[in-house]
Amino acid sequence: MAIRTTRTQVTFAAPFRLKEIAEQLPPGTYDIDTDEEVHEGNDRSVYVRVATVIHVRGHHRSRMVTIDPAGLDAAIQSDGI
């Protein structure tokens, strides 16, 4: 199956948390990768999300963490309060 990856950015104005990451993350701009798998049908092809990854950069290190997209959406909504 073919996979496509879409990179977006999200900017947080305040510190935030995601359940997959133990520590609180600082405000800033984060890269988000969404991997989708193509499912081809008779009439059309559809893409199904298979992974969402946030890039966390810190002092002298960088890591990629697979996260729940619903948790990311909740963090984005909470940031606007």
DSSP file (Angstrom, degrees, kcal/mol; ACC not computed):
  #  RESIDUE AA STRUCTURE BP1 BP2  ACC     N-H-->O    O-->H-N    N-H-->O    O-->H-N    TCO  KAPPA ALPHA  PHI   PSI    X-CA   Y-CA   Z-CA
    1    1 A M              0   0    0      0, 0.0     2,-0.3     0, 0.0    38,-0.1   0.000 360.0 360.0 360.0 142.9    0.0    0.0    0.0
    2    2 A A        -     0   0    0     36,-0.3    36,-2.3     2,-0.0     2,-0.4  -0.590 360.0-157.1 -81.5 141.2    1.2    3.5   -0.8
    3    3 A I  E     -A   37   0A   0     -2,-0.3     2,-0.4    34,-0.2    34,-0.2  -0.955   4.8-165.5-118.3 136.6    1.7    5.9    2.1
    4    4 A R  E     -A   36   0A   0     32,-2.8    32,-2.8    -2,-0.4     2,-0.5  -0.961   7.1-152.7-119.2 145.0    1.7    9.7    1.8
    5    5 A T  E     -A   35   0A   0     -2,-0.4     2,-0.5    30,-0.2    30,-0.2  -0.963   5.8-165.8-118.3 129.6    3.0   12.0    4.5
    6    6 A T  E     -A   34   0A   0     28,-2.4    28,-2.5    -2,-0.5     2,-0.5  -0.961   7.6-154.7-114.1 128.0    1.7   15.5    5.0
    7    7 A R  E     +A   33   0A   0     -2,-0.5     2,-0.3    26,-0.2    26,-0.2  -0.897  20.6 165.0-105.5 129.1    3.6   18.0    7.2
    8    8 A T  E     -A   32   0A   0     24,-2.7    24,-3.1    -2,-0.5     2,-0.4  -0.808  26.1-130.8-127.6 172.7    1.9   20.8    8.9
    9    9 A Q  E     -A   31   0A   0     -2,-0.3     2,-0.4    22,-0.2    22,-0.2  -0.969  13.7-167.9-127.0 145.5    2.8   23.2   11.7
   10   10 A V  E     -A   30   0A   0     20,-2.3    20,-3.0    -2,-0.4     2,-0.5  -0.996   9.8-150.9-130.6 139.0    0.9   24.2   14.8
   11   11 A T  E     -A   29   0A   0     -2,-0.4     2,-0.4    18,-0.2    18,-0.3  -0.941   5.6-159.3-114.8 126.8    1.9   27.1   17.0
   12   12 A F  E     -A   28   0A   0     16,-3.0    16,-1.6    -2,-0.5     4,-0.1  -0.879   9.4-165.0-104.1 133.9    1.1   27.1   20.7
   13   13 A A  S    S+     0   0    0     -2,-0.4    -1,-0.1    14,-0.2    16,-0.1   0.678  77.8  34.5 -86.8 -20.7    0.9   30.3   22.7
   14   14 A A  S    S-     0   0    0     12,-0.1    14,-0.2    14,-0.1    11,-0.1  -0.869  99.7 -82.4-130.4 161.0    1.0   28.6   26.1
   15   15 A P        -     0   0    0      0, 0.0     2,-0.3     0, 0.0    -2,-0.1  -0.277  54.7-175.5 -58.1 152.2    2.7   25.5   27.5
   16   16 A F  B     -D   25   0B   0      9,-2.2     9,-3.2    -4,-0.1     2,-0.3  -0.944  18.3-135.2-148.9 167.8    0.7   22.3   26.8
   17   17 A R        -     0   0    0     -2,-0.3     2,-0.4     7,-0.2     7,-0.1  -0.949   6.5-167.1-128.7 148.3    0.5   18.6   27.5
   18   18 A L    >   -     0   0    0      3,-0.5     3,-1.9     5,-0.4    54,-0.0  -0.988  30.1-126.4-128.1 141.4   -0.1   15.5   25.4
   19   19 A K  T 3  S+     0   0    0     -2,-0.4    -1,-0.1     1,-0.3    48,-0.0   0.756 107.8  58.7 -62.3 -24.2   -0.7   12.1   27.1
   20   20 A E  T 3  S+     0   0    0      1,-0.1     2,-0.5    48,-0.1    -1,-0.3   0.584 100.1  64.1 -80.2  -9.4    2.1   10.4   25.2
   21   21 A I    <   -     0   0    0     -3,-1.9    -3,-0.5     1,-0.1     4,-0.1  -0.969  69.8-152.8-122.3 123.4    4.7   12.8   26.5
   22   22 A A  S    S+     0   0    0     -2,-0.5     2,-0.1    -5,-0.1    -1,-0.1   0.877  74.8  61.2 -64.0 -40.7    5.5   12.9   30.2
   23   23 A E  S    S-     0   0    0      1,-0.1    -5,-0.4    -6,-0.0     2,-0.3  -0.471  91.4-102.3 -91.3 159.7    6.7   16.5   30.4
   24   24 A Q        -     0   0    0     -2,-0.1    -7,-0.2    -7,-0.1    -1,-0.1  -0.591  38.5-132.4 -73.4 137.4    4.9   19.7   29.7
   25   25 A L  B     -D   16   0B   0     -9,-3.2    -9,-2.2    -2,-0.3     3,-0.1  -0.733  18.3-120.1 -95.5 142.5    5.9   21.1   26.3
   26   26 A P        -     0   0    0      0, 0.0   -14,-0.1     0, 0.0   -12,-0.1  -0.326  36.3 -88.0 -76.7 160.9    6.8   24.8   26.0
   27   27 A P  S    S+     0   0    0      0, 0.0     2,-0.3     0, 0.0   -14,-0.2  -0.269  77.7  92.3 -60.5 155.7    5.0   27.2   23.7
   28   28 A G  E    S-A   12   0A   0    -16,-1.6   -16,-3.0   -14,-0.2     2,-0.5  -0.917  76.5 -51.3 149.0-173.0    6.3   27.4   20.2
   29   29 A T  E     -A   11   0A   0     -2,-0.3     2,-0.4   -18,-0.3   -18,-0.2  -0.849  48.5-169.1-101.8 131.0    5.8   26.0   16.7
   30   30 A Y  E     -A   10   0A   0    -20,-3.0   -20,-2.3    -2,-0.5     2,-0.4  -0.943  19.8-128.2-122.3 139.6    5.8   22.3   16.2
   31   31 A D  E     -A    9   0A   0     24,-0.5    24,-2.3    -2,-0.4     2,-0.4  -0.706  23.6-163.1 -83.2 136.5    6.0   20.2   13.0
   32   32 A I  E     -AB   8  54A   0    -24,-3.1   -24,-2.7    -2,-0.4     2,-0.5  -0.989   2.2-161.4-123.3 124.8    3.2   17.6   12.7
   33   33 A D  E     -AB   7  53A   0     20,-2.7    20,-2.8    -2,-0.4     2,-0.5  -0.910   2.6-166.0-105.3 131.6    3.5   14.7   10.2
   34   34 A T  E     -AB   6  52A   0    -28,-2.5   -28,-2.4    -2,-0.5     2,-0.5  -0.974   5.6-157.8-117.7 119.4    0.4   12.8    9.2
   35   35 A D  E     -AB   5  51A   0     16,-2.7    15,-3.0    -2,-0.5    16,-1.5  -0.833  12.5-175.0 -97.2 131.3    0.8    9.4    7.5
   36   36 A E  E     -AB   4  49A   0    -32,-2.8   -32,-2.8    -2,-0.5     2,-0.4  -0.976  15.2-144.7-128.4 141.1   -2.1    8.2    5.4
   37   37 A E  E     -AB   3  48A   0     11,-2.8    11,-2.6    -2,-0.4     2,-0.4  -0.862  20.3-127.1-104.7 136.7   -2.5    4.9    3.5
   38   38 A V  E     - B   0  47A   0    -36,-2.3     2,-0.5    -2,-0.4   -36,-0.3  -0.673  18.0-166.9 -87.0 134.5   -4.3    4.8    0.2
   39   39 A H  E     - B   0  46A   0      7,-3.1     7,-2.4    -2,-0.4     2,-0.4  -0.974  14.0-150.4-119.0 114.5   -7.1    2.3   -0.2
   40   40 A E  E     + B   0  45A   0     -2,-0.5     5,-0.2     5,-0.2     2,-0.2  -0.710  18.5 177.9 -93.0 132.7   -8.1    2.0   -3.8
   41   41 A G        -     0   0    0      3,-1.9    -1,-0.0    -2,-0.4     0, 0.0  -0.536  44.6 -92.9-117.5-174.0  -11.7    1.1   -4.7
   42   42 A N  S    S+     0   0    0     -2,-0.2     3,-0.1     1,-0.1    -1,-0.0   0.902 121.8  22.7 -68.3 -42.2  -13.6    0.6   -8.0
   43   43 A D  S    S-     0   0    0      1,-0.3     2,-0.3    -3,-0.0    -1,-0.1   0.776 131.1  -6.2 -97.8 -30.8  -14.9    4.2   -8.1
   44   44 A R        -     0   0    0     -5,-0.0    -3,-1.9     2,-0.0     2,-0.4  -0.972  59.9-114.7-159.1 167.0  -12.4    6.2   -6.1
   45   45 A S  E     -B   40   0A   0     -2,-0.3     2,-0.4    -5,-0.2    -5,-0.2  -0.886  26.8-163.3-109.5 143.7   -9.4    6.0   -3.8
   46   46 A V  E     -B   39   0A   0     -7,-2.4    -7,-3.1    -2,-0.4     2,-0.5  -0.944  12.6-136.7-125.8 150.2   -9.5    7.1   -0.1
   47   47 A Y  E     -B   38   0A   0     -2,-0.4     2,-0.5    -9,-0.2    -9,-0.2  -0.910  15.7-162.1-107.1 132.1   -6.7    7.9    2.3
   48   48 A V  E     -B   37   0A   0    -11,-2.6   -11,-2.8    -2,-0.5     2,-0.2  -0.957  23.6-119.0-116.3 127.1   -6.9    6.6    5.8
   49   49 A R  E     +B   36   0A   0     -2,-0.5   -13,-0.3   -13,-0.2     3,-0.1  -0.448  35.5 169.4 -66.5 130.8   -4.8    8.1    8.6
   50   50 A V  E     +     0   0A   0    -15,-3.0     2,-0.3     1,-0.4   -14,-0.2   0.563  62.0   9.3-117.0 -17.2   -2.4    5.6   10.1
   51   51 A A  E     -B   35   0A   0    -16,-1.5   -16,-2.7     2,-0.0     2,-0.4  -0.962  48.3-161.0-163.6 145.7   -0.1    7.8   12.2
   52   52 A T  E     -B   34   0A   0     15,-0.5    15,-3.1    -2,-0.3     2,-0.4  -0.999  19.9-172.9-128.4 128.4    0.3   11.3   13.6
   53   53 A V  E     -BC  33  66A   0    -20,-2.8   -20,-2.7    -2,-0.4     2,-0.4  -0.965  11.8-155.6-127.3 135.7    3.8   12.3   14.8
   54   54 A I  E     -BC  32  65A   0     11,-2.6    11,-2.4    -2,-0.4     2,-0.6  -0.907  16.0-136.7-107.7 139.8    4.9   15.5   16.5
   55   55 A H  E     - C   0  64A   0    -24,-2.3     2,-0.6    -2,-0.4   -24,-0.5  -0.859  20.5-166.1 -95.6 118.2    8.5   16.7   16.3
   56   56 A V  E     - C   0  63A   0      7,-3.1     7,-2.5    -2,-0.6     2,-0.5  -0.925   2.4-168.2-109.9 119.5    9.7   17.8   19.7
   57   57 A R  E     + C   0  62A   0     -2,-0.6     5,-0.2     5,-0.2     2,-0.2  -0.906  15.8 158.2-109.9 134.1   13.0   19.8   19.8
   58   58 A G  E >   - C   0  61A   0      3,-3.1     3,-1.0    -2,-0.5     2,-0.6  -0.634  52.9 -41.2-134.5-166.7   14.8   20.5   23.0
   59   59 A H  T 3  S-     0   0    0      1,-0.3     3,-0.1    -2,-0.2    -1,-0.0  -0.523 123.4 -19.1 -67.2 113.9   18.2   21.4   24.2
   60   60 A H  T 3  S+     0   0    0     -2,-0.6     2,-0.3     1,-0.1    -1,-0.3   0.587 127.2  71.5  66.8  13.8   20.7   19.3   22.2
   61   61 A R  E <   -C   58   0A   0     -3,-1.0    -3,-3.1     2,-0.0     2,-0.3  -0.997  53.3-163.9-155.7 158.7   18.1   16.7   21.1
   62   62 A S  E     -C   57   0A   0     -2,-0.3     2,-0.3    -5,-0.2    -5,-0.2  -0.991  14.2-179.7-139.2 144.3   15.2   16.2   18.8
   63   63 A R  E     -C   56   0A   0     -7,-2.5    -7,-3.1    -2,-0.3     2,-0.5  -0.985  22.7-136.9-145.4 157.1   12.6   13.4   18.9
   64   64 A M  E     -C   55   0A   0     -2,-0.3     2,-0.5    -9,-0.2    -9,-0.2  -0.960  22.1-169.0-114.2 129.9    9.6   12.3   17.1
   65   65 A V  E     -C   54   0A   0    -11,-2.4   -11,-2.6    -2,-0.5     2,-0.4  -0.978  20.4-132.1-124.8 127.2    6.6   11.0   19.1
   66   66 A T  E     -C   53   0A   0     -2,-0.5     2,-0.3   -13,-0.2   -13,-0.3  -0.637  38.0-177.8 -74.9 128.8    3.5    9.2   17.7
   67   67 A I        -     0   0    0    -15,-3.1   -15,-0.5    -2,-0.4     3,-0.0  -0.816  34.5-100.6-128.7 164.8    0.5   10.9   19.2
   68   68 A D    >>  -     0   0    0     -2,-0.3     4,-1.7     1,-0.1     3,-0.5  -0.760  27.7-144.3 -82.0 122.9   -3.3   10.6   19.2
   69   69 A P  H 3> S+     0   0    0      0, 0.0     4,-2.4     0, 0.0     5,-0.1   0.818  99.7  58.4 -61.9 -28.8   -4.7   13.2   16.8
   70   70 A A  H 3> S+     0   0    0      2,-0.2     4,-2.1     1,-0.2     5,-0.1   0.892 105.0  50.3 -66.6 -37.8   -7.7   13.8   19.1
   71   71 A G  H <> S+     0   0    0     -3,-0.5     4,-2.1     2,-0.2    -1,-0.2   0.878 110.1  50.1 -65.8 -38.0   -5.3   14.7   21.9
   72   72 A L  H  X S+     0   0    0     -4,-1.7     4,-2.4     2,-0.2    -2,-0.2   0.928 109.9  50.3 -64.7 -44.8   -3.5   17.2   19.6
   73   73 A D  H  X S+     0   0    0     -4,-2.4     4,-2.4     1,-0.2    -2,-0.2   0.898 110.0  50.7 -59.7 -40.6   -6.8   18.7   18.6
   74   74 A A  H  X S+     0   0    0     -4,-2.1     4,-2.5     2,-0.2    -1,-0.2   0.900 109.7  50.1 -64.7 -40.8   -7.8   19.1   22.3
   75   75 A A  H  X S+     0   0    0     -4,-2.1     4,-1.6     2,-0.2    -2,-0.2   0.892 110.6  50.0 -64.3 -39.4   -4.5   20.8   23.1
   76   76 A I  H  X S+     0   0    0     -4,-2.4     4,-0.8     2,-0.2    -2,-0.2   0.920 111.7  48.0 -64.7 -43.7   -5.0   23.2   20.2
   77   77 A Q  H >< S+     0   0    0     -4,-2.4     3,-0.7     1,-0.2    -2,-0.2   0.897 111.1  50.6 -63.6 -40.5   -8.5   24.0   21.3
   78   78 A S  H >< S+     0   0    0     -4,-2.5     3,-1.4     1,-0.2    -1,-0.2   0.815 101.2  63.5 -67.0 -30.3   -7.3   24.6   24.9
   79   79 A D  H 3< S+     0   0    0     -4,-1.6    -1,-0.2     1,-0.3    -2,-0.2   0.783  96.7  58.4 -65.4 -26.9   -4.6   26.9   23.7
   80   80 A G  T <<        0   0    0     -4,-0.8    -1,-0.3    -3,-0.7    -2,-0.2   0.496 360.0 360.0 -81.8  -2.8   -7.2   29.3   22.4
   81   81 A I    <         0   0    0     -3,-1.4    -1,-0.2    -4,-0.2    -2,-0.1   0.494 360.0 360.0 -76.4 360.0   -8.8   29.8   25.8
